[in-house]
């Protein structure tokens, strides 16, 4: 049984933040649950604390206390907080908890995830009040845009917002002195491999003027999701790692990518032989922005690259994927 006073997950790592590599602390917190709760690929919507508001405040403050007891401030330079939906949704994360997040990370830069509609001047200023102690880039809001194509976002993801909504949220954030990180998704449901690549290339170009940082998430199969249903019936294949490398190599701006589940059947994968080396290169590039590491793995003489090229040429829209 999940302990409501302990984060769902937490870990230390490294992240590139405004061009600088910082040690980071990430926490995924059990909250009141995503208010939208409809995205086809998202398994986090299953994580919600169904209790009264007072109990939710107590539980979430308990999670923050657990973090304080298990991580010393000198162990990390950057904080990252995620919930099942939006840190700035007051129904999911009560304002008292938002204040507690600011107090916990006070003096350190913080990345907080939210849907566009909750990025308001009031929410940002409230968190900044306790968080901002004069540090550089005290707050960045990470928004799951997924794609700049409104039709793909609606039909393939069921996200419930538009690119214009993202642009307005980015403007609100920048006016408040808050950074913007855009999350894009490579290959949601119903796209061929080639369509997914072309959409990602176009999305990176179109979102770059509005985002300080861009992160490309490679679609994975999470449990108890609509995406898993299609995948189990052979109707979906996660993206090839070759596709990710091609997009990253050709992007005009640095794009971070953490290939979660890379090399496994539920995650982005090639044939299994070259996957580990490519995943390592993508992770290294995400920190260094040095494209030479991508150039090196692009030249790996693996037979599955021919398979990938065949898929790009021959897969057809609105059909079953050619490979698994």
Residue pairs with C-beta under 8 A, 6 or more apart in sequence:
2 8
2 30
2 47
4 30
4 49
4 51
4 59
4 62
4 63
5 58
5 59
5 62
5 63
5 65
5 66
6 62
6 63
6 66
7 27
7 28
7 29
7 30
7 63
7 66
7 67
8 28
8 29
8 30
8 47
9 26
9 27
9 28
10 25
10 26
10 27
10 28
10 67
10 70
10 71
11 25
11 26
12 23
12 24
12 25
12 26
12 71
12 75
12 76
13 23
13 24
13 26
14 21
14 22
14 23
14 24
14 287
15 21
15 22
15 24
15 78
15 80
15 111
15 256
15 287
16 22
16 213
16 254
16 256
16 286
16 287
16 288
16 289
17 24
17 78
17 109
17 111
17 137
17 140
17 213
18 136
18 137
18 179
18 212
18 213
21 287
21 288
22 76
22 77
22 78
22 109
23 75
23 76
23 77
23 78
24 76
24 77
24 78
24 79
24 80
25 67
25 71
25 75
25 76
25 78
25 79
25 80
26 80
26 81
26 82
27 63
27 67
27 79
27 80
27 81
27 82
28 82
28 83
29 60
29 63
29 64
29 81
29 82
29 83
29 93
30 47
30 48
30 49
30 59
30 60
30 63
30 83
30 84
31 48
31 49
31 56
31 60
31 83
31 84
31 85
31 92
31 93
32 48
32 49
32 56
32 91
32 92
32 93
32 94
33 45
33 47
33 48
33 49
33 50
33 84
33 85
33 92
34 42
34 44
34 45
34 48
34 83
34 84
34 85
34 86
34 89
34 92
35 85
35 86
35 89
35 91
35 92
36 85
36 115
36 159
36 160
37 45
37 85
38 45
38 158
38 160
39 45
39 157
39 158
39 159
40 156
40 157
40 158
40 188
40 189
40 225
40 226
40 227
41 157
41 185
41 188
41 189
41 219
41 220
41 222
41 225
41 226
41 227
42 222
42 225
43 222
43 223
43 224
43 225
44 84
44 85
44 222
45 84
45 85
46 223
46 224
47 84
48 84
49 55
49 56
49 59
49 60
51 59
53 94
56 94
56 97
57 94
57 96
57 97
60 93
60 94
60 97
60 100
61 96
61 97
61 100
64 97
64 100
64 101
64 104
67 104
68 104
73 108
76 108
77 108
77 109
78 108
78 109
78 110
78 111
79 104
79 105
79 108
79 109
79 110
79 111
80 110
80 111
80 112
81 87
81 101
81 105
81 110
81 111
81 112
81 113
82 113
83 92
83 93
83 113
84 92
85 92
85 115
86 92
86 93
86 113
86 114
86 115
86 118
87 93
87 98
87 101
87 112
87 113
87 114
87 118
88 98
88 112
88 114
88 118
88 119
88 120
88 123
88 124
88 127
88 141
89 114
89 115
89 118
90 98
90 123
93 101
95 126
98 123
98 126
98 127
99 126
99 127
99 129
99 130
101 110
101 112
101 127
101 131
102 110
102 126
102 127
102 128
102 129
102 130
102 131
103 130
105 131
106 130
106 131
106 133
107 133
107 134
107 135
108 135
109 135
109 136
109 137
109 138
109 139
109 140
110 127
110 131
110 138
110 139
110 140
111 139
111 140
111 141
111 142
111 181
112 127
112 139
112 140
112 141
112 142
113 141
113 142
113 143
113 144
113 183
114 141
114 142
114 143
115 143
115 144
115 161
116 143
116 145
116 161
116 165
116 166
116 168
116 169
117 161
117 165
117 169
119 141
119 143
119 169
119 172
119 173
120 172
121 172
121 175
121 176
124 139
124 141
124 172
124 173
124 176
124 178
125 176
127 139
128 138
128 139
128 176
128 177
128 178
131 138
131 139
132 138
132 139
137 179
138 177
139 178
139 179
140 178
140 179
140 180
140 181
140 212
140 213
141 169
141 173
141 178
141 179
141 180
141 181
142 181
142 182
142 183
142 215
143 166
143 169
143 170
143 180
143 181
143 182
143 183
144 159
144 183
144 185
145 153
145 163
145 166
145 182
145 183
145 184
145 203
145 207
146 152
146 153
146 157
146 159
146 183
146 184
146 185
146 188
147 153
147 157
147 184
147 185
147 188
147 199
147 200
147 203
148 163
148 202
148 203
148 206
148 207
149 163
149 199
149 202
149 203
150 162
150 163
152 188
152 191
152 199
153 159
153 161
153 162
153 163
154 160
155 190
156 188
156 189
156 190
156 191
157 185
157 188
157 189
163 206
166 182
166 207
166 210
167 210
169 180
170 180
170 210
170 211
171 210
173 179
173 180
174 180
179 212
179 213
180 210
180 211
180 212
180 213
181 211
181 212
181 213
181 214
181 215
182 207
182 210
182 211
182 213
182 214
182 215
183 215
183 217
184 200
184 203
184 204
184 207
184 214
184 215
184 216
184 217
185 216
185 217
185 218
185 219
186 196
186 197
186 200
186 216
186 217
186 218
186 219
186 239
186 243
186 244
186 247
186 268
187 193
187 196
187 200
187 218
187 219
187 238
187 239
187 243
188 196
188 219
188 227
189 226
189 227
189 230
189 236
190 318
191 199
192 311
192 315
192 316
192 317
192 319
192 321
193 237
193 239
193 240
193 243
193 308
193 311
193 312
193 315
193 321
194 311
194 312
194 315
195 317
196 239
196 243
197 243
197 246
197 247
197 312
200 216
200 247
201 247
201 250
201 251
204 214
204 216
204 247
204 251
204 252
204 253
204 255
205 252
207 214
208 214
208 252
208 253
213 256
214 253
214 254
214 255
214 256
215 255
215 256
215 257
215 258
216 244
216 247
216 248
216 255
216 256
216 257
217 257
217 258
217 260
218 238
218 239
218 241
218 244
218 257
218 259
218 260
218 262
218 267
218 268
219 227
219 238
219 239
219 268
220 238
220 260
220 261
220 266
220 267
220 268
221 227
221 228
221 231
221 236
221 238
221 261
221 266
221 267
222 228
227 236
230 236
231 237
231 266
234 320
234 321
234 324
235 320
235 321
236 321
237 321
237 323
237 324
238 261
238 265
238 266
238 267
238 268
238 269
239 268
240 268
240 269
240 270
240 308
240 311
241 259
241 262
241 263
241 268
241 269
241 270
241 274
241 275
241 278
241 279
241 282
242 270
242 278
242 304
242 305
242 308
243 308
244 257
244 259
244 268
244 282
245 278
245 281
245 282
245 294
245 297
245 298
246 298
247 255
248 255
248 257
248 282
248 285
248 291
248 294
249 291
249 294
249 295
249 298
254 289
256 286
257 282
257 285
257 286
258 283
258 286
259 267
259 268
259 279
259 282
259 283
260 267
261 267
261 268
262 268
262 269
262 275
262 278
262 279
262 282
263 269
263 270
263 272
263 275
263 276
263 279
265 324
269 275
270 278
270 302
270 304
270 305
270 308
271 302
271 303
271 304
271 307
273 302
273 304
274 297
274 300
274 302
274 304
277 297
277 300
278 297
278 300
281 293
281 294
281 296
281 297
282 294
284 290
284 293
285 291
285 293
285 294
307 323
310 322
311 321
311 322
311 323
314 322
315 321
315 322
